[in-house]
Amino acid sequence: MSSLKEIKTRINSVKSTLKITSAMKMVAAAKLHKAQNTIGGKLPYEQQLRRTLAGMLQDDDMQKAIHDELGLGDSRSGSLVSLRDVHVDEYPSKETVSRVALVLFSSNSSLCGAFNANVIREFHHTYEALQERGYEPEDIDVYAIGRKIADAAVKSGLTLTEDLSAMADKPLYDDAADLAMTLVDRFVSGEVGQIILIYSHFATAASQPVVRENYLPMAMHDLDTTSEPVDYILEPDPLELARELLPMVLRLKLYTVLLDANAAEHAARTIAMQIASDNARNLIAELTLAYNKGRQQEITAEILDLVGGNVL
């Protein structure tokens, strides 16, 4: 059994750790509140834009016109992506898509429970699926937003196309828009045939499931669930509106994913620090009980010595 001094030292150590975890929980909760307000203001806007775009593209003539007039070109000048009918979770094949890009989101630091481990697990699953479909490491571009996922990608034998870890701590629209247009340019020029996003979605404060979905080509039939076409009145011209709406949707999509992953990180850290604080309190209670029992045994032993006359 440990001595009373050792138990007392352990209690003080755990109390110091409890102060740290409690402080980290409060900081994470404050950041989570701010992130929730931000994503709450941006997500409905992005979703409505996507629904509007989906409604426009329900018309066959409109889809053909966009294919014909906006299929190729420089995304920064207005010409945009070739739209294909793909599923959100569809894996590409080397026979049809020669090169893919992975955009991965994680945190820069630890102490957030299984947040990073879940993202890394999904990344490994995706990487293995791509290898089964004929892809070599040199056929995969990796854009890492977060130091943890960047390290995991390098350990898996992939070379980072770009390390954007700074975006994980400070999600800014300008940075997300620049990355979005870079990805779109590469897709439009044919350098990359498919772009896949892997990130944690902030469902609730206690749930952050990992999401894998295609960024480009866009899964148009997954944009909206309405069965009836929407009769929009478009001014000045449907194609001109599409030239503005498509890049806006793509930029906002990447920005909301960045905000979503950031909110999920803070939620995971808040929960992890809450659990750590609760465990510290339980451990302090157990150690305090052990200390009191040990102290009581010492006092009892001293009384027995006095009663037995074993005093020098």
Beta strands, then each sheet from edge to edge (+ up, - down):
strand 1: 100-105
strand 2: 140-145
strand 3: 160-163
strand 4: 194-200
strand 5: 210-216
sheet 1: 3+ 2+ 1+ 4+ 5-
end
